[in-house]
Amino acid sequence: MIKIGITGGIGSGKSVVAALLELSGIPVYIADTESKLLTATSPVIREKLITLFGEQLYTADGLDKKRLASHIFGNPERLEQVNAIIHPEVNRHFLAWTERQNTPVCAIESAILFESGFNRVVDTTLMVYAPMEVRIKRALERDVVSREEVIRRIESQLSDEVKKEKSDYVVFNDGKQALLPQITAFLTGLNT
């Protein structure tokens, strides 16, 4: 089975590309969604986070996301520790998920494909690129946040230039070039 890693910055259109792949019959694992679910439900993650931050991190309702955020906000070392707990579990979950797929190709969508190390378990990487202003506009339309917040989020991620350099294939989602022909060309190039 060929595993594709889809990445791109905030507002680049990763979800659109993932949806196009799904329409082509390729199952896509959405790492952000699954990561949130696992952080709330995985006994392994729960135990390690409690060891790091204390019992009060989980309430009767589950993970106290605000408390977790308060521990890691502005603290790169703590964020790294949390990521070192969560990313390996998401990685294991993704690999188990791939085993249940009955298709020659599957994919994982992750904004932090390279930062998390998920790129090491895929066969090829596909970056979705959009110009900065297009990304900001999309994020502002989608999320209830300020322009400054969007820019801060963008700056907290690996730069597009680095992602482009590390990726095997880049599709342009700039509103000028049609996505479908680019996706079709990418899929045609896979050795399935």
Secondary structure, DSSP 8 states (H G I E B T S, - for coil): -EEEEEE--TTS-HHHHHHHHHHTT--EEEHHHHHHHHHHH-HHHHHHHHHHH-GGGEETTEE-HHHHHHHHTT-HHHHHHHHHHHHHHHHHHHHHHHHT--SSEEEEE-TTHHHHTGGGGSSEEEEEE--HHHHHHHHHHHSS--HHHHHHHHHHS--HHHHHHH-SEEEE-SSSS-HHHHHHHHHHHS--
